[in-house]
Structures are given as structure tokens and as C-alpha cells.
Amino acid sequence: MKRRTTGIVVALGLLLSGCGTLVVIPSGAEQVIKRVVLSHTGVTISHVSCPSGVHAKVGNSFDCHFIAQGQRYTAHMVITKVKGTSVAYEVTAARG
């Protein structure tokens, strides 16, 4: 897999919490990473994990971790757009 993969993708997956704040659904972000890595490298991810409780606000960022071809990677996710129940991310992945 290439050392760095970048892409802008749209993921469906926001959740309205009890206090009315939109948060990213981790499984939605995980699916985004799987699609970005597969489409840019042709490599299938064997495991991916994203944090919960991330507020869906433009400019917020968070890191997810995944394993591909036996190597550990970090995917840095930056929220670039929130509209309805969709969120757009800029995704950058690097080994480590």
C-alpha cells in the first residue's frame, strides 16, 4: 500500500444525541476509510476503528486506526461539510 492516501468522500452517518448535538457514527467513518483505501490502492482493510463522540462540525478532526496488509495505519479525518445526515471528510492515511 502507498505510504499516503488522500481523498474527499461523503459518508452517510450522523446521529442526533439527546442534547441535540450531531455526532459522527464511528461505523460510518470506518466504512469511508475502507472505501477510500480500496479505491486508491486496491487494498482491503482487515480491521478499522474510529472514536465515538466526535461532534459533526466543519473543521473538527479525529484519527482512526486500521490494519492493511499486516501493517498499522492512521487515517486522519477532517470534517469538510455537514448537510442533513451526511458528512464530507478529507481523509489522509499514513503508516503508523
C-alpha positions in Angstrom: 0.0 0.0 0.0 1.2 3.5 -0.7 2.5 5.4 2.3 -0.1 8.1 2.0 -3.6 8.1 0.6 -5.8 11.2 0.3 -9.4 11.6 -0.8 -12.5 13.5 -0.2 -15.5 11.3 0.2 -19.1 11.6 1.5 -20.3 9.4 4.3 -23.9 9.0 5.5 -23.9 8.8 9.2 -24.7 11.4 11.8 -26.5 10.7 15.0 -28.6 13.2 16.9 -27.8 12.8 20.5 -30.1 13.6 23.5 -28.8 17.1 23.8 -29.4 17.9 20.1 -25.7 17.8 19.0 -24.9 15.9 15.9 -22.1 13.4 16.2 -20.3 11.1 13.8 -21.3 7.5 13.8 -17.9 5.6 14.1 -19.1 2.7 11.8 -19.9 5.3 9.1 -16.4 6.8 9.3 -14.9 3.3 9.3 -16.8 2.5 6.0 -15.4 5.7 4.5 -11.9 4.7 5.3 -12.4 1.2 3.8 -13.8 2.7 0.6 -11.0 5.4 0.3 -8.2 2.9 0.8 -9.7 0.3 -1.6 -10.4 2.8 -4.3 -7.0 4.5 -4.1 -4.8 1.4 -3.5 -6.9 -1.7 -4.3 -6.1 -3.0 -0.8 -8.7 -4.3 1.5 -8.6 -3.3 5.2 -8.7 -6.2 7.7 -9.6 -4.0 10.8 -10.5 -0.4 11.4 -11.5 1.5 14.5 -12.8 5.1 14.8 -13.6 7.0 18.1 -17.1 7.8 19.3 -18.4 11.1 20.4 -16.9 13.3 17.7 -19.0 16.4 17.1 -20.1 16.7 13.5 -18.8 20.3 12.9 -16.9 21.6 9.9 -13.2 21.7 10.8 -13.3 19.1 13.5 -10.8 16.3 13.0 -10.1 12.9 14.5 -7.9 9.9 13.9 -8.9 6.3 13.1 -6.6 3.3 13.1 -6.6 0.5 10.6 -4.7 -2.6 9.5 -4.0 -3.3 5.9 -1.6 -6.0 4.5 -0.4 -6.6 8.1 0.7 -3.0 8.6 -0.8 -0.5 11.0 -2.0 2.9 9.6 -3.6 6.0 10.9 -6.3 7.8 9.0 -6.7 11.5 9.8 -10.3 12.6 9.1 -11.2 16.3 8.8 -14.9 17.2 8.5 -15.3 19.5 5.5 -19.1 19.7 5.2 -22.1 18.7 7.2 -25.5 18.7 5.5 -28.6 16.9 6.9 -27.5 13.4 7.8 -24.4 13.5 5.5 -20.8 14.5 6.4 -17.9 15.0 4.0 -14.4 14.2 5.0 -10.9 14.8 3.8 -9.1 11.6 4.6 -5.3 11.3 4.8 -3.7 7.9 5.8 -0.2 7.2 6.7 1.7 4.2 8.2 2.0 4.3 11.9 
